[in-house]
Amino acid sequence: MGLIGEVLLLPFAPVRGSAWVIGQVLREAERVYYDPATVRAELAQLEEQLESGEIDEEEFDRREDELLDRLETGSQTRAGTNDWTAG
């Protein structure tokens, strides 16, 4: 972009910077949410809740399915991009 374009877009720099920061935060949140270690830890915690009687079998099955879907989605995302930093 030329000098004139930069000067004309200068008032929008804070907006562009904010959009970049929001994008970075979103990518990091998705990385953590779909991280296999995080999902496995949540599965272990879910099993402990079932064994302690905090949740019933139906709730366990529902939440386990959600976690397994997250694990599968995370695997597909990593396979498609080869890592979490692509974007």
N, C-alpha and C positions, 0 to 999 in steps of 0.2 A: 504494500500500500504506500502511496506517495506521501509526501510531506503535507500536502493540502488535505488529503483524506485523514491523516492522523490528527491534524489540528481541528478539523471539523468534528471528528469523533471523540475528541478529548473530554467533552462534558459527560460522555457515556462511559468513561473508564471505570468509575465506581460500580456501575451496573455490570459491566463485563467482568470485573474482578469478583464481584459477589456471585455471579453465575458460575465462575470457575470454582470458587470455594465450595459452593453448594454441590457441584458435580463431584468434587473430590470427597466430600463428606458422604455423599450417596454411594459412591463406589466402595468406600471403606466399610460402610454399614452393610452393603450387600456381601462384601468379602467375608465379614465376620458372621453374618447370618447364614451363609451357605457353607462355611468352613466345616469340613468333615469332623474335625476334632470337637467343635462346638456342638454339632448335631449329636455326635456319639455321647458326649457328656450329658446332654439333655435326655437322650434315650436311657442312660444309666440312672439318672435322677427320676425319670418317669417310672422305671422298674422298681426303684426303691419306694416310691409313693404307692405303687400297687401292692407291694409286699407288706408295707406298714398299714395298709387299709385306708390311706388318705383318699384314694380314688378307686372306683369299681372297674371291673373288667371292660365294660362298654366304653368308659371314658379313656381307659388305657389304650384300647384298640383304635379309637378315633384319633387320639393325640399321636400314637405311634405311626399311624398312616401319614399324618401331616409331616412328622419328622422324616420319615423315609422318603416322602415326596421331595422335601427340601434337600436331602442327601443326593437323590437322583438328579434334581435340577442343578445342584452345585457341580456334580460330576460332569454333566453335559455342558455346563457353562465353561468349566475349566478345559474340557476337551476341545471346545470350539475356539478358545482364545489362547490355549496353552499356558495361561497364567491369569492371575487376578488383576494385573496392572494394565492389561490392554484396554484401550478405551477411546 
